[in-house]
């Protein structure tokens, strides 16, 4: 089996939650971060999770899971910094699937859709989750040929420069509904989503 680690970005500061941590919000009694990690583990691929530190409060919700935590002490600088640290920590891989820990509607089947898309179309370098009507989102699968590009990332830019540079090698992978774009950043977002889904 090819090595395609799943890298969960979970080192952000949850600034818009006014003191609450969106990754520790419970869905069905399970913290969102743990829930996302459990779905990732169902693919049987190794799972890596960036956190601000090994002792961060979020780490406790991962107890008992076979995941590797990657500390990012300078995570406050932005997503680019977390991406660089996360990719640097990975062993050699064929591709890497990068996901945001706050994507509350992503499930194991969505992760598998991305992995399967690469198996079907190896002419591309990037396979990106999208809504079923074509709005690009996450997760995003990157071929190992792009690994070196992550070493230059910094600040809060994320991987947008890599996506732009490789635009002709990107394939969109439709995920159900709004799975690819549904993140909840405020208490009001959470309340509305729960009202609709729980």
C-alpha positions in Angstrom: 0.0 0.0 0.0 1.2 3.5 -0.8 2.2 5.7 2.0 -0.2 8.6 2.1 -0.2 10.2 5.5 -3.1 12.4 6.6 -1.9 15.7 8.1 -4.5 17.4 10.3 -3.8 21.1 10.9 -5.0 21.8 14.4 -2.5 24.5 15.7 -4.7 27.5 15.1 -5.9 29.8 17.9 -9.7 29.7 17.4 -9.7 33.5 17.8 -13.3 34.1 16.8 -14.8 31.7 19.4 -14.6 34.3 22.2 -12.8 32.1 24.6 -14.1 28.7 23.5 -12.0 26.3 21.4 -13.8 25.2 18.3 -11.7 22.0 18.0 -12.9 21.0 21.5 -16.6 21.6 20.7 -18.5 18.3 21.1 -20.5 16.6 18.3 -22.3 13.5 19.5 -20.3 13.8 22.7 -16.9 13.7 21.0 -14.5 16.6 20.6 -14.3 17.8 17.0 -10.6 17.2 16.8 -10.8 13.7 18.1 -13.7 13.0 15.8 -11.8 14.3 12.7 -8.7 12.1 13.7 -10.9 9.0 14.1 -12.3 9.5 10.6 -8.8 9.9 9.3 -7.6 6.7 11.0 -10.3 4.7 9.3 -8.4 5.0 6.0 -5.6 2.9 7.6 -3.1 5.7 6.6 -0.8 7.2 9.3 -2.2 10.3 10.9 -0.2 13.4 12.0 -1.7 16.3 13.8 -0.1 19.8 14.3 -0.7 21.4 17.7 0.9 24.4 19.4 2.7 22.1 21.8 2.7 18.5 23.1 1.1 19.7 26.3 -1.6 21.9 24.7 -5.1 21.3 26.1 -6.2 19.8 22.7 -3.7 16.9 23.1 -5.8 15.4 25.9 -8.7 14.7 23.6 -6.4 12.5 21.4 -5.5 10.1 24.2 -5.6 6.5 23.1 -5.5 7.3 19.4 -2.6 6.0 17.2 -1.7 9.5 15.9 1.6 11.5 15.9 1.4 15.0 17.3 3.7 17.5 15.7 4.4 20.5 17.9 4.4 23.9 16.2 5.6 26.4 18.9 5.4 29.3 16.4 1.9 28.4 15.2 0.6 31.8 16.0 2.5 33.1 12.9 -0.1 31.4 10.7 -1.2 28.3 8.7 1.9 28.5 6.4 4.1 27.9 9.5 2.0 24.9 10.6 2.1 23.4 7.1 5.8 23.7 6.9 6.3 22.1 10.3 3.8 19.3 9.6 5.3 18.4 6.2 8.8 18.5 7.6 7.9 16.0 10.3 6.6 13.4 7.8 8.5 10.4 6.7 9.0 9.8 3.0 5.6 9.6 1.3 3.9 9.0 -2.0 1.3 11.8 -1.4 0.0 13.6 1.6 -3.6 14.5 2.4 -3.9 17.8 4.2 -7.1 18.6 6.1 -8.3 21.3 8.5 -9.4 20.1 11.9 -12.5 22.3 11.9 -14.2 20.7 8.9 -17.1 19.4 10.8 -18.8 17.5 7.9 -15.8 15.7 6.6 -15.9 12.0 7.3 -13.9 8.8 6.5 -15.7 8.4 3.2 -14.6 11.8 2.1 -10.9 11.1 2.9 -11.2 7.9 1.0 -12.7 9.7 -2.0 -9.5 11.8 -2.2 -7.3 8.8 -2.0 -9.2 7.0 -4.6 -9.2 10.0 -7.0 -5.4 9.9 -7.0 -5.4 6.2 -7.8 -7.6 6.9 -10.8 -5.8 10.0 -12.2 -2.0 10.0 -11.6 -1.5 12.7 -14.3 -2.4 15.3 -11.7 -0.3 16.6 -8.8 -3.1 17.9 -6.6 -6.5 16.5 -5.9 -8.8 19.0 -4.1 -12.1 18.4 -2.4 -14.9 20.6 -3.7 -18.6 20.9 -3.2 -20.8 18.9 -5.5 -21.4 22.1 -7.5 -17.7 22.9 -7.9 -16.7 25.3 -5.1 -13.1 24.4 -4.1 -12.4 23.5 -0.5 -10.6 20.9 1.5 -9.1 18.3 2.1 -6.3 18.6 -0.5 -4.1 15.8 -1.6 -0.6 16.7 -2.8 1.8 14.4 -4.7 5.2 13.9 -3.1 6.8 15.8 -6.1 5.6 19.0 -4.4 7.1 18.3 -1.0 9.9 20.7 -1.3 7.5 23.5 -2.1 6.2 23.4 1.5 9.7 24.2 2.9 9.3 27.8 1.8 5.9 28.5 3.4 5.5 30.9 6.3 3.0 33.3 7.9 -0.7 32.9 7.2 -0.6 32.2 3.5 -1.1 28.5 3.6 -0.6 26.4 0.4 -2.4 28.9 -1.9 0.8 29.7 -3.8 1.4 26.0 -4.5 -2.2 25.5 -5.7 -1.9 28.6 -8.0 1.5 27.5 -9.4 0.1 24.0 -10.2 -3.4 25.1 -11.4 -3.2 23.0 -14.5 -2.4 19.9 -12.5 -5.2 20.2 -10.0 -8.2 17.9 -10.1 -11.4 18.6 -8.2 -13.0 15.8 -6.2 -16.7 16.5 -5.5 -17.7 15.7 -1.9 -21.3 15.5 -0.8 -23.2 18.7 0.0 -21.0 21.3 1.6 -18.6 18.9 3.3 -15.6 20.6 1.6 -16.3 24.1 2.8 -18.2 23.8 6.1 -16.1 25.2 8.9 -17.5 26.8 12.0 -15.6 29.7 13.3 -17.9 31.4 15.8 -20.3 30.4 18.6 -23.2 31.5 16.4 -21.9 29.2 13.5 -21.9 26.3 15.9 -25.3 27.0 17.3 -26.8 27.3 13.8 -25.1 24.1 12.6 -26.2 22.1 15.6 -29.8 23.3 15.2 -29.7 22.0 11.6 -27.8 18.7 12.2 -28.3 17.4 15.7 
